[in-house]
Amino acid sequence: MPENISNVDHNSFEKAVLQSQMPVLVDFWAPWCGPCKAVAPIIEDLAKEYKGKIEFAKVNVDDAPFIASKYGVMSIPTIMVFKWGKPMQHAIGYQPKEQLKKLLDNALAK
């Protein structure tokens, strides 16, 4: 896993995501989720491609249900892009790389 992807939980979410000076893509996932496993290599590729511009975080919803609930995550994978401590955009379910790049490019443009 690339070094700029952090596994975060309720102890580290605020610092890693909400206080980040860069936009953060947060992948809400679970180990038993097939679509989550399918999108994981895409997120790893994007983490390498956007290194230094966007941070990446993974939240296991089984380990951090409070965070998932707080942000209305009802289905996984849910991908959210946070900027200035707030969720700006999201996508639910498996997303192709091009769609996720649009979310990231939009976050960088705003």
C-alpha positions in Angstrom: 0.0 0.0 0.0 1.4 3.5 -0.9 2.8 5.5 2.0 0.2 8.2 1.6 -2.7 5.9 2.3 -3.5 5.9 6.0 -5.8 3.4 7.9 -7.8 5.7 10.2 -10.2 5.0 13.0 -12.0 7.1 15.6 -8.7 8.0 17.3 -6.9 9.3 14.1 -9.8 10.5 11.8 -9.8 14.1 13.0 -6.0 14.6 12.6 -5.7 12.6 9.4 -8.8 13.9 7.6 -10.4 16.9 9.2 -7.2 18.8 10.0 -5.4 17.9 6.8 -4.1 20.9 4.8 -4.7 19.0 1.6 -7.9 17.4 0.2 -8.3 13.8 1.5 -10.0 10.9 -0.3 -11.6 8.7 2.3 -12.5 5.1 1.3 -15.2 3.7 3.6 -14.8 -0.1 3.3 -14.9 -3.5 5.0 -12.7 -6.6 4.5 -15.7 -8.7 3.5 -16.9 -6.3 0.8 -16.3 -7.5 -2.8 -16.7 -4.1 -4.5 -14.4 -2.6 -1.9 -11.7 -5.1 -2.8 -12.2 -4.3 -6.5 -11.8 -0.6 -6.0 -8.7 -0.9 -3.7 -6.1 -1.2 -6.5 -7.6 1.9 -8.2 -7.3 3.9 -5.0 -3.7 2.7 -4.6 -2.9 3.9 -8.2 -4.5 7.2 -7.6 -2.6 7.6 -4.3 0.7 7.3 -6.3 -0.6 9.6 -9.0 -1.8 12.3 -6.7 1.0 12.1 -4.2 1.8 15.5 -2.7 -1.5 16.9 -3.8 -4.1 14.7 -2.1 -4.0 12.5 1.0 -5.8 9.1 1.1 -7.4 7.4 4.0 -9.2 4.1 4.5 -11.9 3.7 7.2 -13.0 0.1 8.0 -16.7 0.6 8.8 -16.6 -2.5 11.0 -13.9 -1.0 13.2 -15.2 2.6 13.1 -19.0 2.5 12.8 -19.4 5.9 14.5 -17.4 7.7 11.7 -19.4 5.9 9.0 -22.7 6.8 10.7 -21.7 10.4 11.3 -21.1 10.9 7.5 -24.2 8.9 6.5 -22.4 6.0 5.0 -25.1 3.4 4.3 -23.4 1.4 1.5 -19.8 0.5 0.9 -17.6 1.3 -0.7 -18.4 4.9 -0.2 -15.6 7.3 -1.4 -15.7 10.8 0.1 -13.4 13.7 -0.7 -12.9 16.0 2.3 -11.5 19.5 1.9 -11.1 22.0 4.8 -12.5 19.4 7.2 -15.8 18.9 5.3 -17.0 16.3 2.9 -17.2 18.0 -0.5 -18.1 15.1 -2.9 -18.8 11.4 -2.7 -19.4 8.4 -4.8 -21.1 5.1 -3.7 -20.3 1.7 -5.0 -17.5 0.6 -7.3 -16.2 3.5 -9.4 -13.9 3.4 -12.4 -10.6 5.2 -12.2 -11.8 8.0 -14.5 -14.8 8.8 -12.2 -12.6 9.0 -9.1 -10.1 11.2 -11.0 -12.9 13.6 -11.7 -13.7 13.8 -8.0 -10.1 14.5 -7.2 -9.5 17.0 -9.9 -12.7 18.9 -8.8 -11.3 19.0 -5.3 -8.1 20.4 -6.5 -9.8 23.0 -8.7 -12.0 24.5 -5.9 
